[in-house]
Amino acid sequence: MEFQLQQLAGNQFAYIYEQEGEKLAEITWQQNGQVMVMDHTYVSDKLRGQGVAKELLDQAAAYAREHDYKMDAVCSYVVAAFEKSNAYDDVKQ
């Protein structure tokens, strides 16, 4: 599964997975300086239960690491993932 990085508007970015023109998954954030404010995660019913949300978060975390950014968890999925795993400790704000 390949996620595409997109600038949605101004300082809003997303990793999106589309198939045949249909958006099936995305994770979005507002870029505020060196901080990615993680504000939304969506996975279509077609893909739920397959670990796609975690893959999206992992992709965003890799992006944060590559650019030396921190991530501020606002989205409930990201909040829960940060609490459950120490894999993101280096990018947590």
Backbone as XML, in Angstrom:
<?xml version="1.0"?>
<chain id="A" units="angstrom">
  <residue number="1" name="MET">
    <atom name="N" x="0.850" y="-1.176" z="0.000"/>
    <atom name="CA" x="0.000" y="0.000" z="0.000"/>
    <atom name="C" x="0.896" y="1.241" z="0.000"/>
  </residue>
  <residue number="2" name="GLU">
    <atom name="N" x="0.639" y="2.111" z="-0.933"/>
    <atom name="CA" x="1.458" y="3.314" z="-1.048"/>
    <atom name="C" x="0.627" y="4.546" z="-0.721"/>
  </residue>
  <residue number="3" name="PHE">
    <atom name="N" x="1.141" y="5.363" z="0.200"/>
    <atom name="CA" x="0.466" y="6.588" z="0.607"/>
    <atom name="C" x="1.107" y="7.774" z="-0.106"/>
  </residue>
  <residue number="4" name="GLN">
    <atom name="N" x="0.271" y="8.704" z="-0.537"/>
    <atom name="CA" x="0.757" y="9.893" z="-1.232"/>
    <atom name="C" x="0.718" y="11.088" z="-0.285"/>
  </residue>
  <residue number="5" name="LEU">
    <atom name="N" x="1.831" y="11.798" z="-0.190"/>
    <atom name="CA" x="1.883" y="13.028" z="0.585"/>
    <atom name="C" x="1.246" y="14.136" z="-0.244"/>
  </residue>
  <residue number="6" name="GLN">
    <atom name="N" x="0.295" y="14.856" z="0.357"/>
    <atom name="CA" x="-0.363" y="15.948" z="-0.344"/>
    <atom name="C" x="-0.444" y="17.168" z="0.556"/>
  </residue>
  <residue number="7" name="GLN">
    <atom name="N" x="-0.257" y="18.344" z="-0.054"/>
    <atom name="CA" x="-0.532" y="19.592" z="0.644"/>
    <atom name="C" x="-1.970" y="19.942" z="0.314"/>
  </residue>
  <residue number="8" name="LEU">
    <atom name="N" x="-2.812" y="19.979" z="1.335"/>
    <atom name="CA" x="-4.240" y="20.181" z="1.118"/>
    <atom name="C" x="-4.571" y="21.661" z="0.943"/>
  </residue>
  <residue number="9" name="ALA">
    <atom name="N" x="-4.051" y="22.481" z="1.828"/>
    <atom name="CA" x="-4.274" y="23.935" z="1.768"/>
    <atom name="C" x="-3.373" y="24.586" z="2.794"/>
  </residue>
  <residue number="10" name="GLY">
    <atom name="N" x="-2.703" y="25.637" z="2.386"/>
    <atom name="CA" x="-1.854" y="26.364" z="3.331"/>
    <atom name="C" x="-0.907" y="25.452" z="4.066"/>
  </residue>
  <residue number="11" name="ASN">
    <atom name="N" x="-1.108" y="25.347" z="5.380"/>
    <atom name="CA" x="-0.207" y="24.533" z="6.204"/>
    <atom name="C" x="-0.822" y="23.179" z="6.562"/>
  </residue>
  <residue number="12" name="GLN">
    <atom name="N" x="-1.822" y="22.736" z="5.808"/>
    <atom name="CA" x="-2.439" y="21.433" z="6.074"/>
    <atom name="C" x="-1.939" y="20.399" z="5.072"/>
  </residue>
  <residue number="13" name="PHE">
    <atom name="N" x="-1.495" y="19.263" z="5.625"/>
    <atom name="CA" x="-0.915" y="18.187" z="4.829"/>
    <atom name="C" x="-1.590" y="16.870" z="5.164"/>
  </residue>
  <residue number="14" name="ALA">
    <atom name="N" x="-1.393" y="15.883" z="4.305"/>
    <atom name="CA" x="-1.970" y="14.564" z="4.543"/>
    <atom name="C" x="-1.178" y="13.495" z="3.809"/>
  </residue>
  <residue number="15" name="TYR">
    <atom name="N" x="-1.225" y="12.294" z="4.372"/>
    <atom name="CA" x="-0.883" y="11.094" z="3.623"/>
    <atom name="C" x="-2.210" y="10.455" z="3.277"/>
  </residue>
  <residue number="16" name="ILE">
    <atom name="N" x="-2.393" y="10.163" z="1.998"/>
    <atom name="CA" x="-3.672" y="9.673" z="1.504"/>
    <atom name="C" x="-3.459" y="8.392" z="0.696"/>
  </residue>
  <residue number="17" name="TYR">
    <atom name="N" x="-4.405" y="7.464" z="0.861"/>
    <atom name="CA" x="-4.426" y="6.269" z="0.034"/>
    <atom name="C" x="-5.716" y="6.285" z="-0.767"/>
  </residue>
  <residue number="18" name="GLU">
    <atom name="N" x="-5.563" y="6.269" z="-2.084"/>
    <atom name="CA" x="-6.712" y="6.250" z="-2.984"/>
    <atom name="C" x="-6.620" y="5.037" z="-3.895"/>
  </residue>
  <residue number="19" name="GLN">
    <atom name="N" x="-7.783" y="4.552" z="-4.273"/>
    <atom name="CA" x="-7.846" y="3.443" z="-5.216"/>
    <atom name="C" x="-9.000" y="3.743" z="-6.177"/>
  </residue>
  <residue number="20" name="GLU">
    <atom name="N" x="-8.664" y="3.790" z="-7.457"/>
    <atom name="CA" x="-9.645" y="4.090" z="-8.495"/>
    <atom name="C" x="-10.402" y="5.383" z="-8.200"/>
  </residue>
  <residue number="21" name="GLY">
    <atom name="N" x="-9.671" y="6.404" z="-7.754"/>
    <atom name="CA" x="-10.248" y="7.712" z="-7.493"/>
    <atom name="C" x="-11.016" y="7.845" z="-6.191"/>
  </residue>
  <residue number="22" name="GLU">
    <atom name="N" x="-11.082" y="6.783" z="-5.399"/>
    <atom name="CA" x="-11.798" y="6.817" z="-4.120"/>
    <atom name="C" x="-10.788" y="6.891" z="-2.976"/>
  </residue>
  <residue number="23" name="LYS">
    <atom name="N" x="-10.986" y="7.875" z="-2.086"/>
    <atom name="CA" x="-10.120" y="7.994" z="-0.913"/>
    <atom name="C" x="-10.514" y="6.919" z="0.086"/>
  </residue>
  <residue number="24" name="LEU">
    <atom name="N" x="-9.564" y="6.025" z="0.388"/>
    <atom name="CA" x="-9.842" y="4.925" z="1.302"/>
    <atom name="C" x="-9.205" y="5.118" z="2.671"/>
  </residue>
  <residue number="25" name="ALA">
    <atom name="N" x="-8.198" y="5.992" z="2.758"/>
    <atom name="CA" x="-7.543" y="6.223" z="4.044"/>
    <atom name="C" x="-6.745" y="7.521" z="3.988"/>
  </residue>
  <residue number="26" name="GLU">
    <atom name="N" x="-6.664" y="8.177" z="5.152"/>
    <atom name="CA" x="-5.835" y="9.385" z="5.231"/>
    <atom name="C" x="-5.504" y="9.706" z="6.673"/>
  </residue>
  <residue number="27" name="ILE">
    <atom name="N" x="-4.387" y="10.399" z="6.832"/>
    <atom name="CA" x="-4.029" y="11.006" z="8.109"/>
    <atom name="C" x="-3.637" y="12.439" z="7.780"/>
  </residue>
  <residue number="28" name="THR">
    <atom name="N" x="-4.196" y="13.391" z="8.525"/>
    <atom name="CA" x="-3.961" y="14.799" z="8.213"/>
    <atom name="C" x="-3.344" y="15.521" z="9.400"/>
  </residue>
  <residue number="29" name="TRP">
    <atom name="N" x="-2.657" y="16.613" z="9.071"/>
    <atom name="CA" x="-2.061" y="17.442" z="10.122"/>
    <atom name="C" x="-1.895" y="18.879" z="9.654"/>
  </residue>
  <residue number="30" name="GLN">
    <atom name="N" x="-1.833" y="19.753" z="10.649"/>
    <atom name="CA" x="-1.494" y="21.158" z="10.437"/>
    <atom name="C" x="-0.009" y="21.290" z="10.764"/>
  </residue>
  <residue number="31" name="GLN">
    <atom name="N" x="0.733" y="21.903" z="9.874"/>
    <atom name="CA" x="2.163" y="22.104" z="10.114"/>
    <atom name="C" x="2.343" y="23.471" z="10.756"/>
  </residue>
  <residue number="32" name="ASN">
    <atom name="N" x="2.713" y="23.475" z="12.023"/>
    <atom name="CA" x="2.957" y="24.716" z="12.764"/>
    <atom name="C" x="4.431" y="24.766" z="13.133"/>
  </residue>
  <residue number="33" name="GLY">
    <atom name="N" x="5.226" y="25.400" z="12.278"/>
    <atom name="CA" x="6.669" y="25.443" z="12.505"/>
    <atom name="C" x="7.235" y="24.041" z="12.472"/>
  </residue>
  <residue number="34" name="GLN">
    <atom name="N" x="7.861" y="23.636" z="13.574"/>
    <atom name="CA" x="8.487" y="22.309" z="13.665"/>
    <atom name="C" x="7.543" y="21.266" z="14.253"/>
  </residue>
  <residue number="35" name="VAL">
    <atom name="N" x="6.254" y="21.593" z="14.366"/>
    <atom name="CA" x="5.294" y="20.690" z="14.992"/>
    <atom name="C" x="4.202" y="20.300" z="13.998"/>
  </residue>
  <residue number="36" name="MET">
    <atom name="N" x="3.975" y="18.993" z="13.894"/>
    <atom name="CA" x="2.874" y="18.448" z="13.109"/>
    <atom name="C" x="1.715" y="18.206" z="14.079"/>
  </residue>
  <residue number="37" name="VAL">
    <atom name="N" x="0.649" y="18.990" z="13.951"/>
    <atom name="CA" x="-0.516" y="18.818" z="14.814"/>
    <atom name="C" x="-1.435" y="17.800" z="14.137"/>
  </residue>
  <residue number="38" name="MET">
    <atom name="N" x="-1.373" y="16.571" z="14.621"/>
    <atom name="CA" x="-2.086" y="15.444" z="14.021"/>
    <atom name="C" x="-3.565" y="15.547" z="14.378"/>
  </residue>
  <residue number="39" name="ASP">
    <atom name="N" x="-4.410" y="15.897" z="13.371"/>
    <atom name="CA" x="-5.791" y="16.240" z="13.691"/>
    <atom name="C" x="-6.861" y="15.289" z="13.157"/>
  </residue>
  <residue number="40" name="HIS">
    <atom name="N" x="-6.502" y="14.328" z="12.306"/>
    <atom name="CA" x="-7.546" y="13.468" z="11.749"/>
    <atom name="C" x="-6.946" y="12.198" z="11.156"/>
  </residue>
  <residue number="41" name="THR">
    <atom name="N" x="-7.595" y="11.092" z="11.424"/>
    <atom name="CA" x="-7.252" y="9.813" z="10.788"/>
    <atom name="C" x="-8.548" y="9.186" z="10.308"/>
  </residue>
  <residue number="42" name="TYR">
    <atom name="N" x="-8.538" y="8.727" z="9.070"/>
    <atom name="CA" x="-9.723" y="8.097" z="8.482"/>
    <atom name="C" x="-9.308" y="6.831" z="7.747"/>
  </residue>
  <residue number="43" name="VAL">
    <atom name="N" x="-10.066" y="5.759" z="7.966"/>
    <atom name="CA" x="-9.888" y="4.522" z="7.211"/>
    <atom name="C" x="-11.278" y="4.035" z="6.806"/>
  </residue>
  <residue number="44" name="SER">
    <atom name="N" x="-11.464" y="3.801" z="5.526"/>
    <atom name="CA" x="-12.724" y="3.305" z="4.989"/>
    <atom name="C" x="-13.074" y="1.954" z="5.604"/>
  </residue>
  <residue number="45" name="ASP">
    <atom name="N" x="-14.371" y="1.675" z="5.662"/>
    <atom name="CA" x="-14.833" y="0.364" z="6.132"/>
    <atom name="C" x="-14.207" y="-0.767" z="5.322"/>
  </residue>
  <residue number="46" name="LYS">
    <atom name="N" x="-13.892" y="-0.494" z="4.070"/>
    <atom name="CA" x="-13.293" y="-1.506" z="3.192"/>
    <atom name="C" x="-11.922" y="-1.976" z="3.693"/>
  </residue>
  <residue number="47" name="LEU">
    <atom name="N" x="-11.242" y="-1.113" z="4.467"/>
    <atom name="CA" x="-9.878" y="-1.422" z="4.908"/>
    <atom name="C" x="-9.754" y="-1.584" z="6.425"/>
  </residue>
  <residue number="48" name="ARG">
    <atom name="N" x="-10.812" y="-1.349" z="7.155"/>
    <atom name="CA" x="-10.729" y="-1.405" z="8.620"/>
    <atom name="C" x="-10.292" y="-2.773" z="9.091"/>
  </residue>
  <residue number="49" name="GLY">
    <atom name="N" x="-9.535" y="-2.777" z="10.194"/>
    <atom name="CA" x="-9.080" y="-4.017" z="10.794"/>
    <atom name="C" x="-7.845" y="-4.609" z="10.143"/>
  </residue>
  <residue number="50" name="GLN">
    <atom name="N" x="-7.238" y="-3.858" z="9.224"/>
    <atom name="CA" x="-6.057" y="-4.349" z="8.513"/>
    <atom name="C" x="-4.773" y="-3.615" z="8.904"/>
  </residue>
  <residue number="51" name="GLY">
    <atom name="N" x="-4.856" y="-2.770" z="9.938"/>
    <atom name="CA" x="-3.667" y="-2.053" z="10.386"/>
    <atom name="C" x="-3.317" y="-0.831" z="9.550"/>
  </residue>
  <residue number="52" name="VAL">
    <atom name="N" x="-4.259" y="-0.357" z="8.741"/>
    <atom name="CA" x="-3.978" y="0.762" z="7.843"/>
    <atom name="C" x="-3.751" y="2.064" z="8.620"/>
  </residue>
  <residue number="53" name="ALA">
    <atom name="N" x="-4.523" y="2.295" z="9.671"/>
    <atom name="CA" x="-4.331" y="3.516" z="10.466"/>
    <atom name="C" x="-2.920" y="3.560" z="11.050"/>
  </residue>
  <residue number="54" name="LYS">
    <atom name="N" x="-2.441" y="2.428" z="11.538"/>
    <atom name="CA" x="-1.075" y="2.369" z="12.079"/>
    <atom name="C" x="-0.051" y="2.623" z="10.980"/>
  </residue>
  <residue number="55" name="GLU">
    <atom name="N" x="-0.292" y="2.071" z="9.786"/>
    <atom name="CA" x="0.624" y="2.321" z="8.669"/>
    <atom name="C" x="0.670" y="3.810" z="8.331"/>
  </residue>
  <residue number="56" name="LEU">
    <atom name="N" x="-0.487" y="4.462" z="8.350"/>
    <atom name="CA" x="-0.536" y="5.902" z="8.094"/>
    <atom name="C" x="0.256" y="6.664" z="9.154"/>
  </residue>
  <residue number="57" name="LEU">
    <atom name="N" x="0.034" y="6.313" z="10.416"/>
    <atom name="CA" x="0.750" y="6.984" z="11.498"/>
    <atom name="C" x="2.248" y="6.724" z="11.390"/>
  </residue>
  <residue number="58" name="ASP">
    <atom name="N" x="2.632" y="5.502" z="11.067"/>
    <atom name="CA" x="4.057" y="5.182" z="10.900"/>
    <atom name="C" x="4.675" y="6.014" z="9.768"/>
  </residue>
  <residue number="59" name="GLN">
    <atom name="N" x="3.924" y="6.190" z="8.685"/>
    <atom name="CA" x="4.413" y="6.999" z="7.560"/>
    <atom name="C" x="4.595" y="8.453" z="7.998"/>
  </residue>
  <residue number="60" name="ALA">
    <atom name="N" x="3.621" y="8.989" z="8.725"/>
    <atom name="CA" x="3.715" y="10.367" z="9.215"/>
    <atom name="C" x="4.870" y="10.512" z="10.210"/>
  </residue>
  <residue number="61" name="ALA">
    <atom name="N" x="5.066" y="9.513" z="11.062"/>
    <atom name="CA" x="6.169" y="9.555" z="12.025"/>
    <atom name="C" x="7.518" y="9.520" z="11.302"/>
  </residue>
  <residue number="62" name="ALA">
    <atom name="N" x="7.624" y="8.727" z="10.249"/>
    <atom name="CA" x="8.858" y="8.689" z="9.455"/>
    <atom name="C" x="9.124" y="10.056" z="8.822"/>
  </residue>
  <residue number="63" name="TYR">
    <atom name="N" x="8.066" y="10.697" z="8.353"/>
    <atom name="CA" x="8.182" y="12.054" z="7.787"/>
    <atom name="C" x="8.668" y="13.026" z="8.863"/>
  </residue>
  <residue number="64" name="ALA">
    <atom name="N" x="8.106" y="12.913" z="10.071"/>
    <atom name="CA" x="8.524" y="13.776" z="11.177"/>
    <atom name="C" x="10.003" y="13.562" z="11.504"/>
  </residue>
  <residue number="65" name="ARG">
    <atom name="N" x="10.424" y="12.324" z="11.548"/>
    <atom name="CA" x="11.826" y="12.015" z="11.855"/>
    <atom name="C" x="12.752" y="12.565" z="10.772"/>
  </residue>
  <residue number="66" name="GLU">
    <atom name="N" x="12.357" y="12.394" z="9.531"/>
    <atom name="CA" x="13.168" y="12.849" z="8.404"/>
    <atom name="C" x="13.388" y="14.364" z="8.429"/>
  </residue>
  <residue number="67" name="HIS">
    <atom name="N" x="12.373" y="15.094" z="8.918"/>
    <atom name="CA" x="12.452" y="16.560" z="8.925"/>
    <atom name="C" x="12.730" y="17.141" z="10.311"/>
  </residue>
  <residue number="68" name="ASP">
    <atom name="N" x="12.998" y="16.261" z="11.290"/>
    <atom name="CA" x="13.275" y="16.670" z="12.671"/>
    <atom name="C" x="12.100" y="17.459" z="13.257"/>
  </residue>
  <residue number="69" name="TYR">
    <atom name="N" x="10.872" y="16.962" z="13.001"/>
    <atom name="CA" x="9.655" y="17.561" z="13.530"/>
    <atom name="C" x="9.186" y="16.783" z="14.752"/>
  </residue>
  <residue number="70" name="LYS">
    <atom name="N" x="8.326" y="17.412" z="15.512"/>
    <atom name="CA" x="7.614" y="16.755" z="16.609"/>
    <atom name="C" x="6.156" y="16.618" z="16.196"/>
  </residue>
  <residue number="71" name="MET">
    <atom name="N" x="5.455" y="15.705" z="16.843"/>
    <atom name="CA" x="4.045" y="15.465" z="16.548"/>
    <atom name="C" x="3.210" y="15.739" z="17.797"/>
  </residue>
  <residue number="72" name="ASP">
    <atom name="N" x="2.181" y="16.552" z="17.632"/>
    <atom name="CA" x="1.236" y="16.857" z="18.701"/>
    <atom name="C" x="-0.041" y="16.068" z="18.409"/>
  </residue>
  <residue number="73" name="ALA">
    <atom name="N" x="-0.383" y="15.139" z="19.282"/>
    <atom name="CA" x="-1.539" y="14.265" z="19.067"/>
    <atom name="C" x="-2.824" y="14.968" z="19.474"/>
  </residue>
  <residue number="74" name="VAL">
    <atom name="N" x="-3.689" y="15.235" z="18.492"/>
    <atom name="CA" x="-5.016" y="15.790" z="18.734"/>
    <atom name="C" x="-6.076" y="14.756" z="18.355"/>
  </residue>
  <residue number="75" name="CYS">
    <atom name="N" x="-5.875" y="14.102" z="17.249"/>
    <atom name="CA" x="-6.765" y="13.044" z="16.766"/>
    <atom name="C" x="-6.813" y="11.911" z="17.796"/>
  </residue>
  <residue number="76" name="SER">
    <atom name="N" x="-8.004" y="11.397" z="18.068"/>
    <atom name="CA" x="-8.149" y="10.361" z="19.095"/>
    <atom name="C" x="-7.340" y="9.099" z="18.777"/>
  </residue>
  <residue number="77" name="TYR">
    <atom name="N" x="-7.224" y="8.745" z="17.499"/>
    <atom name="CA" x="-6.436" y="7.569" z="17.147"/>
    <atom name="C" x="-4.968" y="7.779" z="17.493"/>
  </residue>
  <residue number="78" name="VAL">
    <atom name="N" x="-4.432" y="8.943" z="17.154"/>
    <atom name="CA" x="-3.016" y="9.230" z="17.417"/>
    <atom name="C" x="-2.767" y="9.311" z="18.921"/>
  </residue>
  <residue number="79" name="VAL">
    <atom name="N" x="-3.675" y="9.933" z="19.655"/>
    <atom name="CA" x="-3.558" y="9.990" z="21.122"/>
    <atom name="C" x="-3.450" y="8.577" z="21.682"/>
  </residue>
  <residue number="80" name="ALA">
    <atom name="N" x="-4.354" y="7.701" z="21.255"/>
    <atom name="CA" x="-4.360" y="6.314" z="21.758"/>
    <atom name="C" x="-3.087" y="5.573" z="21.357"/>
  </residue>
  <residue number="81" name="ALA">
    <atom name="N" x="-2.639" y="5.756" z="20.126"/>
    <atom name="CA" x="-1.422" y="5.076" z="19.659"/>
    <atom name="C" x="-0.204" y="5.540" z="20.449"/>
  </residue>
  <residue number="82" name="PHE">
    <atom name="N" x="-0.130" y="6.832" z="20.733"/>
    <atom name="CA" x="0.992" y="7.368" z="21.511"/>
    <atom name="C" x="0.984" y="6.806" z="22.926"/>
  </residue>
  <residue number="83" name="GLU">
    <atom name="N" x="-0.214" y="6.620" z="23.499"/>
    <atom name="CA" x="-0.316" y="6.085" z="24.860"/>
    <atom name="C" x="0.037" y="4.602" z="24.921"/>
  </residue>
  <residue number="84" name="LYS">
    <atom name="N" x="-0.309" y="3.844" z="23.882"/>
    <atom name="CA" x="-0.112" y="2.400" z="23.875"/>
    <atom name="C" x="1.310" y="1.967" z="23.541"/>
  </residue>
  <residue number="85" name="SER">
    <atom name="N" x="2.044" y="2.820" z="22.816"/>
    <atom name="CA" x="3.348" y="2.390" z="22.306"/>
    <atom name="C" x="4.402" y="3.443" z="22.557"/>
  </residue>
  <residue number="86" name="ASN">
    <atom name="N" x="5.612" y="2.975" z="22.874"/>
    <atom name="CA" x="6.722" y="3.915" z="23.018"/>
    <atom name="C" x="7.476" y="4.095" z="21.701"/>
  </residue>
  <residue number="87" name="ALA">
    <atom name="N" x="6.967" y="3.504" z="20.622"/>
    <atom name="CA" x="7.632" y="3.592" z="19.314"/>
    <atom name="C" x="7.673" y="5.021" z="18.779"/>
  </residue>
  <residue number="88" name="TYR">
    <atom name="N" x="6.822" y="5.881" z="19.317"/>
    <atom name="CA" x="6.748" y="7.255" z="18.820"/>
    <atom name="C" x="7.326" y="8.273" z="19.813"/>
  </residue>
  <residue number="89" name="ASP">
    <atom name="N" x="7.952" y="7.782" z="20.881"/>
    <atom name="CA" x="8.460" y="8.690" z="21.919"/>
    <atom name="C" x="9.385" y="9.762" z="21.365"/>
  </residue>
  <residue number="90" name="ASP">
    <atom name="N" x="10.163" y="9.419" z="20.338"/>
    <atom name="CA" x="11.127" y="10.384" z="19.800"/>
    <atom name="C" x="10.465" y="11.515" z="19.023"/>
  </residue>
  <residue number="91" name="VAL">
    <atom name="N" x="9.216" y="11.339" z="18.609"/>
    <atom name="CA" x="8.544" y="12.396" z="17.846"/>
    <atom name="C" x="7.391" y="13.045" z="18.612"/>
  </residue>
  <residue number="92" name="LYS">
    <atom name="N" x="7.065" y="12.519" z="19.785"/>
    <atom name="CA" x="6.006" y="13.139" z="20.585"/>
    <atom name="C" x="6.429" y="14.529" z="21.043"/>
  </residue>
  <residue number="93" name="GLN">
    <atom name="N" x="5.453" y="15.413" z="21.039"/>
    <atom name="CA" x="5.748" y="16.748" z="21.561"/>
    <atom name="C" x="5.516" y="16.760" z="23.049"/>
  </residue>
</chain>
